[in-house]
Amino acid sequence: MSDNSHVQFVGCDLTYHAHEPCFKRNPHTLESHTPRPVTINGKKQLVIDMHAHCQFPEIGPLVKGRPELGGKDPFGQGGWGKGQELERRLKAMDDMGVDMQVLSVSVFHHHHWAERGLAEELCRIQNEKMTELCALHPDRFVPLSIVALQHPDLAAQQLEYNVKEMGHRGAMITAALDGEELAAKRFHPFWAKAEELDVVIFIHPRHFREGAPRFKGQGFLSNIVGNPLDTTVAIAHLIYEGTLDKFPGLKIVGAHGGGYLASYIGRFDHGHTSGDRGGRGAEKKAPSEYLKQLYFDTLVYGTENLHHLIRECGADRLVLGTDYPAGMNNLNPIAHLLSVEGLSEDDIEAILSGTVKRLLKL
């Protein structure tokens, strides 16, 4: 049903058994089957979406006409403007069964090319607007910062200020900075500050631009293949370059289930054990051990994909994600979770809200 403007949602009461999930495998991703409030086995569930975006056109005049944009309109991504409308967003959340969204600025507005002064101003405006937006509905929105990571010392300062003075719960960063890896030593001051503050860093991809020549053609491969690949490479470098050993207290959440990392972790472990042609890096333990040090959202779209992610990483390492309002958003995230066999009630509660509440100190 495409037009539900005349439908009044009264919530859903679901019964889940480990051997008999609420939903069949691979439920629809473009319409929700679990309106708010969500009750499972007689218990009302708090549902928190870790992966949701917004944008703030107030920065438009500062970037308009910059050659680094290549003539593109950074606010021209389909659906972003409509998704930012507050009432539309709140209704979409209600339809999906989502009580709260953890908001982060779209990757199209991180502008890593910006010189220090401009970068500082771009982040300041967006962080202030983010704070204002979340303050309108503190029971529905939680803010993550945007930082000027191309200037690591500035990024560390911004993170500390936004957490201590503006109530932000961490930051979202892109999986790379124009080909520069997050594991590079010059970013250590930022990682050190994130560990010191004990806040979440949400790593989000941006199409793995180095693969652009091969992503041409049909299928939107820059997103379908490139996005999960971007996150996979970023986290792999954090493992192999020893970053996760140097900063073991980091709270990192990988978007889109962490990409392909968990799906192919056996190959990582084999390279570590065999040392084949440099397959072992600076990591102090097998790559699979770092899965217990990381967190991942549930945005993998398929029941078996999500089931595998839970088995490899543990239910306590997963948080719900929708990617709202992007075109690749899953509008039925709760049904996807409840289509997986073998979950306990504790597993379900942890993924829907328990883990993210603990991570964000809500």
C-alpha positions as CSV (number, residue, x, y, z in Angstrom):
1,M,0.0,0.0,0.0
2,S,1.8,3.1,-1.2
3,D,-0.5,5.8,0.2
4,N,-1.0,5.2,3.9
5,S,-2.0,8.8,4.7
6,H,-5.4,7.6,5.8
7,V,-4.1,4.7,7.9
8,Q,-3.8,5.1,11.7
9,F,-1.1,2.9,13.0
10,V,-1.7,1.4,16.5
11,G,1.5,-0.5,16.8
12,C,2.3,-4.2,16.4
13,D,2.2,-7.1,18.9
14,L,4.6,-9.8,17.7
15,T,5.3,-13.4,18.9
16,Y,8.9,-14.7,18.2
17,H,10.2,-18.1,18.8
18,A,13.7,-19.2,18.1
19,H,12.5,-22.1,15.9
20,E,9.6,-20.0,14.4
21,P,10.5,-16.3,13.6
22,C,7.8,-13.7,13.3
23,F,8.5,-13.1,9.6
24,K,9.5,-15.2,6.6
25,R,13.0,-15.0,5.2
26,N,14.0,-11.8,3.3
27,P,11.0,-9.6,4.1
28,H,10.4,-6.5,1.9
29,T,12.8,-3.7,2.3
30,L,10.7,-0.9,0.9
31,E,7.7,-1.0,3.2
32,S,7.4,-1.5,7.0
33,H,5.6,-4.3,8.6
34,T,6.2,-3.2,12.2
35,P,4.7,0.2,13.1
36,R,5.5,1.9,16.4
37,P,5.1,0.9,19.2
38,V,6.7,-2.6,18.9
39,T,5.9,-5.3,21.4
40,I,7.6,-8.7,21.2
41,N,6.4,-11.6,23.3
42,G,4.4,-9.3,25.4
43,K,7.2,-6.8,26.2
44,K,7.3,-3.3,24.7
45,Q,10.6,-2.7,23.0
46,L,12.6,0.5,22.7
47,V,13.9,0.7,19.1
48,I,16.9,2.8,18.2
49,D,18.2,3.3,14.7
50,M,22.0,3.8,14.7
51,H,22.3,4.6,11.0
52,A,20.2,7.6,9.9
53,H,21.3,10.8,8.2
54,C,20.4,14.5,7.7
55,Q,21.8,17.5,6.0
56,F,21.9,21.2,6.7
57,P,21.6,23.6,3.7
58,E,23.0,26.5,5.8
59,I,26.5,25.5,4.6
60,G,25.5,25.9,1.0
61,P,26.8,29.4,0.5
62,L,30.2,28.4,1.9
63,V,30.8,25.6,-0.7
64,K,28.8,26.9,-3.7
65,G,31.0,27.1,-6.8
66,R,34.0,25.4,-5.2
67,P,35.9,23.6,-8.0
68,E,36.5,20.6,-5.7
69,L,32.8,19.8,-6.1
70,G,33.2,19.3,-9.8
71,G,30.1,21.3,-10.6
72,K,27.9,18.9,-8.6
73,D,25.3,20.1,-6.2
74,P,26.1,18.6,-2.8
75,F,22.4,19.0,-1.9
76,G,21.2,17.3,-5.1
77,Q,21.2,13.8,-3.9
78,G,17.7,12.4,-4.5
79,G,15.4,12.3,-1.5
80,W,17.6,14.1,1.0
81,G,15.7,17.3,1.1
82,K,12.4,15.6,1.7
83,G,13.9,13.3,4.2
84,Q,15.0,16.3,6.3
85,E,11.5,17.6,6.7
86,L,10.8,17.0,10.4
87,E,7.2,15.8,10.3
88,R,7.8,13.5,7.4
89,R,10.8,12.0,9.2
90,L,8.9,11.5,12.4
91,K,6.0,9.8,10.5
92,A,8.5,7.6,8.7
93,M,10.1,6.6,12.1
94,D,6.6,5.8,13.4
95,D,5.8,3.7,10.4
96,M,9.1,1.7,10.7
97,G,8.7,1.2,14.5
98,V,11.7,3.3,15.3
99,D,11.5,5.3,18.6
100,M,14.9,7.1,18.2
101,Q,17.4,7.9,15.5
102,V,21.1,8.5,16.0
103,L,21.6,11.2,13.4
104,S,24.8,11.8,11.4
105,V,25.5,14.3,8.6
106,S,25.4,12.8,5.1
107,V,28.8,11.8,3.6
108,F,28.3,14.3,0.9
109,H,28.9,17.2,3.3
110,H,32.1,16.2,4.9
111,H,34.2,18.2,2.3
112,H,37.6,16.8,3.1
113,W,39.1,19.2,0.6
114,A,38.3,22.2,2.8
115,E,41.2,24.3,4.2
116,R,41.4,24.6,8.0
117,G,39.4,27.8,8.4
118,L,36.6,26.7,6.1
119,A,36.6,23.2,7.5
120,E,36.2,24.6,11.0
121,E,33.3,26.8,9.9
122,L,31.5,24.0,8.0
123,C,31.7,21.7,10.9
124,R,30.7,24.4,13.4
125,I,27.5,25.2,11.5
126,Q,26.5,21.6,11.0
127,N,27.2,20.6,14.5
128,E,25.2,23.5,15.9
129,K,22.3,22.8,13.6
130,M,22.4,19.1,14.5
131,T,22.3,20.1,18.2
132,E,19.2,22.3,17.6
133,L,17.4,19.6,15.6
134,C,18.0,17.0,18.3
135,A,16.9,19.4,21.0
136,L,13.5,19.8,19.3
137,H,12.7,16.1,20.1
138,P,15.3,14.8,22.6
139,D,13.2,11.6,23.0
140,R,13.5,10.9,19.2
141,F,16.9,12.1,18.1
142,V,20.5,11.6,19.3
143,P,23.4,13.6,17.7
144,L,26.7,12.4,16.3
145,S,29.2,15.1,15.3
146,I,30.9,15.9,12.0
147,V,34.6,16.6,12.4
148,A,37.3,18.0,10.0
149,L,39.3,14.8,10.0
150,Q,41.6,16.1,7.3
151,H,43.0,18.2,10.1
152,P,43.3,15.6,12.9
153,D,44.2,17.9,15.7
154,L,41.2,20.1,14.9
155,A,39.0,17.0,14.6
156,A,40.1,16.0,18.1
157,Q,39.3,19.4,19.5
158,Q,35.9,19.4,17.7
159,L,35.0,16.0,19.1
160,E,35.9,17.0,22.6
161,Y,33.9,20.3,22.4
162,N,30.9,18.7,20.8
163,V,30.7,15.9,23.4
164,K,31.4,17.9,26.5
165,E,29.6,21.2,25.6
166,M,26.9,20.1,23.1
167,G,25.9,16.7,24.3
168,H,27.0,14.8,21.2
169,R,27.6,11.0,21.6
170,G,30.5,10.6,19.2
171,A,31.1,11.3,15.5
172,M,30.6,9.8,12.1
173,I,33.5,9.7,9.8
174,T,34.0,8.5,6.2
175,A,35.9,5.3,5.5
176,A,38.7,7.1,3.8
177,L,39.8,10.6,3.0
178,D,40.3,10.8,-0.7
179,G,42.3,7.6,-0.7
180,E,44.0,8.2,2.6
181,E,43.4,5.4,5.1
182,L,42.0,6.0,8.6
183,A,44.9,3.9,10.0
184,A,47.5,6.5,8.9
185,K,49.5,7.6,11.9
186,R,48.6,11.3,11.4
187,F,45.1,10.4,12.5
188,H,46.3,8.9,15.8
189,P,45.5,12.1,17.8
190,F,41.8,11.8,16.7
191,W,41.7,8.1,17.7
192,A,43.4,8.9,21.0
193,K,40.8,11.5,21.8
194,A,37.9,9.2,20.8
195,E,39.3,6.6,23.2
196,E,39.8,9.1,25.9
197,L,36.3,10.4,25.7
198,D,34.9,6.8,25.4
199,V,32.5,7.8,22.6
200,V,31.3,6.1,19.4
201,I,32.9,6.6,16.1
202,F,30.6,5.5,13.2
203,I,32.5,4.6,10.0
204,H,30.5,5.2,6.9
205,P,31.6,4.5,3.3
206,R,31.6,6.8,0.3
207,H,31.6,4.6,-2.8
208,F,35.3,3.4,-2.8
209,R,36.3,6.0,-5.3
210,E,39.4,4.2,-6.3
211,G,37.2,1.6,-8.0
212,A,35.3,4.1,-10.0
213,P,36.6,2.9,-13.5
214,R,35.3,-0.6,-12.9
215,F,32.0,0.6,-11.3
216,K,30.9,2.2,-14.6
217,G,27.8,0.7,-16.3
218,Q,24.6,-0.5,-14.9
219,G,23.7,-1.7,-11.4
220,F,24.9,1.3,-9.3
221,L,28.0,-0.7,-8.5
222,S,29.7,2.2,-6.8
223,N,27.1,1.8,-4.1
224,I,26.1,-1.9,-4.3
225,V,29.8,-3.1,-4.3
226,G,31.8,0.0,-3.5
227,N,30.2,1.1,-0.2
228,P,30.6,-2.2,1.6
229,L,34.1,-2.6,0.1
230,D,35.1,0.9,1.3
231,T,34.2,0.0,4.9
232,T,35.9,-3.4,4.6
233,V,39.2,-1.9,3.5
234,A,39.0,0.8,6.2
235,I,38.5,-1.7,9.0
236,A,41.0,-4.1,7.6
237,H,43.7,-1.4,7.7
238,L,42.8,-0.5,11.3
239,I,43.4,-4.2,12.1
240,Y,46.6,-4.8,10.1
241,E,48.3,-1.5,10.8
242,G,47.9,-2.1,14.6
243,T,45.5,0.8,15.2
244,L,43.0,-1.3,17.1
245,D,45.9,-2.6,19.3
246,K,47.2,0.8,20.0
247,F,43.7,2.1,20.9
248,P,41.9,-1.0,22.3
249,G,39.2,1.1,24.0
250,L,37.8,2.5,20.7
251,K,34.1,2.1,20.2
252,I,33.9,1.7,16.4
253,V,30.6,0.9,14.6
254,G,31.0,-0.2,10.9
255,A,28.1,0.7,8.6
256,H,26.3,-1.9,6.4
257,G,27.3,-4.7,8.7
258,G,31.0,-3.7,8.4
259,G,31.0,-4.5,4.7
260,Y,32.5,-7.9,3.7
261,L,34.7,-8.3,6.8
262,A,32.6,-10.8,8.7
263,S,31.6,-12.6,5.6
264,Y,35.1,-13.5,4.7
265,I,36.9,-13.4,8.0
266,G,38.3,-16.9,7.5
267,R,40.5,-15.7,4.7
268,F,41.8,-12.9,6.9
269,D,42.7,-15.4,9.6
270,H,44.4,-17.7,7.1
271,G,46.6,-14.9,5.9
272,H,47.4,-14.0,9.5
273,T,48.3,-17.6,10.4
274,S,50.2,-18.4,7.2
275,G,51.9,-15.1,6.7
276,D,51.6,-15.7,3.0
277,R,53.4,-12.9,1.2
278,G,52.9,-10.4,3.9
279,G,49.4,-11.7,4.9
280,R,50.2,-10.9,8.5
281,G,50.6,-7.3,9.5
282,A,51.1,-5.5,12.8
283,E,48.0,-7.1,14.4
284,K,48.7,-8.8,17.7
285,K,45.9,-11.4,17.3
286,A,43.9,-13.2,14.6
287,P,41.6,-10.8,12.7
288,S,38.5,-12.7,13.8
289,E,39.4,-11.7,17.4
290,Y,38.9,-8.0,16.5
291,L,35.2,-8.7,15.6
292,K,34.7,-8.8,19.4
293,Q,36.2,-5.4,19.6
294,L,34.0,-3.8,16.9
295,Y,30.3,-3.1,16.4
296,F,28.3,-3.4,13.3
297,D,24.8,-2.2,12.1
298,T,22.2,-4.7,10.8
299,L,21.9,-3.1,7.4
300,V,22.8,-6.2,5.2
301,Y,19.3,-6.6,3.7
302,G,19.0,-10.4,3.6
303,T,18.0,-12.8,6.4
304,E,20.9,-15.2,5.8
305,N,23.4,-12.3,5.7
306,L,22.1,-11.0,9.0
307,H,22.1,-14.5,10.5
308,H,25.7,-15.0,9.5
309,L,26.7,-11.6,10.9
310,I,25.1,-12.5,14.3
311,R,26.9,-15.9,14.4
312,E,30.3,-14.4,13.5
313,C,30.2,-11.3,15.7
314,G,27.7,-12.0,18.4
315,A,24.3,-10.4,18.9
316,D,25.8,-8.0,21.5
317,R,28.0,-6.5,18.8
318,L,25.1,-5.5,16.6
319,V,22.9,-2.3,16.5
320,L,19.9,-1.6,14.3
321,G,20.5,0.4,11.1
322,T,18.2,1.7,8.3
323,D,20.2,4.4,6.4
324,Y,17.1,6.6,6.4
325,P,16.4,8.6,4.2
326,A,18.9,7.4,1.5
327,G,17.7,5.5,-1.5
328,M,19.3,2.3,-0.1
329,N,17.5,2.5,3.2
330,N,15.8,-0.5,4.6
331,L,12.3,0.6,5.8
332,N,11.6,-2.8,7.4
333,P,14.6,-3.4,9.7
334,I,12.7,-5.0,12.6
335,A,11.0,-7.5,10.4
336,H,14.5,-8.4,9.0
337,L,15.8,-9.0,12.4
338,L,12.8,-11.1,13.4
339,S,13.1,-13.2,10.3
340,V,16.4,-14.7,11.7
341,E,16.1,-18.0,13.5
342,G,17.7,-18.9,16.8
343,L,17.6,-15.5,18.6
344,S,16.9,-15.2,22.3
345,E,14.8,-12.4,23.8
346,D,18.0,-10.9,25.2
347,D,19.6,-11.0,21.7
348,I,16.6,-9.2,20.2
349,E,16.5,-6.5,22.9
350,A,20.3,-6.0,22.6
351,I,20.1,-5.4,18.9
352,L,17.0,-3.2,19.0
353,S,18.4,-0.9,21.6
354,G,20.4,-2.4,24.5
355,T,23.8,-2.3,22.9
356,V,23.4,1.2,21.4
357,K,22.1,2.5,24.8
358,R,25.2,1.2,26.4
359,L,27.5,2.6,23.7
360,L,26.0,6.0,23.7
361,K,25.3,6.1,27.5
362,L,21.6,6.9,26.9
